[in-house]
């Protein structure tokens, strides 16, 4: 059986609240690419953006987080994924 090469995946999750709503912004960074995803329950659809540059993806994540705060969202959690 051929050996499968695994890449390290770093994930950061922000859980936010506004009134009685919960929203999520996530950042996933691998060796080959990075992706930012967000879910706003008012739209009902997740949105993702993919970058080849990890620094640009991190900047995109931070911009989304700051924009959310400016739009009245409170950050309940910001860190690695919650498991369990």
Buried (B, 14 or more C-beta within 10 A) or exposed (E): EEEEEEEEEEEBBBBBBBEEEEBBBBBBBEEEBBBBBBBBEEEEEEEEBEBEEBEEBBEBBBEBBEEBEEEEBEBEEEEEEEEE
